[in-house]
Amino acid sequence: MIVGGTVYALVKDWGTPLFSNISFHIFSALFGIVILKLAFNAAGNGGRELTKGRVGDIPRMETNRLVTTGIYSCMRHPMLFGLTLLPLGWALLIGSPTFIRLIAPLEMLFIIFMVIIFEEMEVKRKFGESYKSYSKEVPMISFKFECLRKLFKNRG
């Protein structure tokens, strides 16, 4: 989706005044790099915490225990939070007004709906009642400062 969106946006924006503005591109690219860094930090921090749910010889990024500690005590889908930032970060990096205003928000919504539909069904099936009670206490995502600090913290 990102590749197709990039091509579409660049073709649509080529020659427009904002796309030709170097100041806009510098600001946009710098902001995009920051957003991408946050997205990768979120994915890394969520993934590191998720490995605590691995017992025995199971495939990478799989769990066989419900993880409710660390960032997962604040939100059920921290990696989703980071993943949804990727289209926005990329859009800002390439400096495409069409990608920023149209394509990135649509891709972000698509990612959220896919997680809500498929990921939630999968973990409910996998962990049953323990996940249902966990989901009553912990939101899918959280904008609380402490949660965001845990999520985006740079762990090198």
Secondary structure, 3 states (H helix, E strand, C coil): CHHHHHHHHHHHHCCCCCCCCHHHHHHHHHHHHHHHHHHHHHHHHHHHHHHHHCCCCCCCCCCCCCCCCHHHHCCCCHHHHHHHHHHHHHHHHHCCHHHHHHHHHHHHHHHHHHHHHHHHHHHHHHHHHHHHHHHHHCCCCCCCHHHHHHHHCCCC
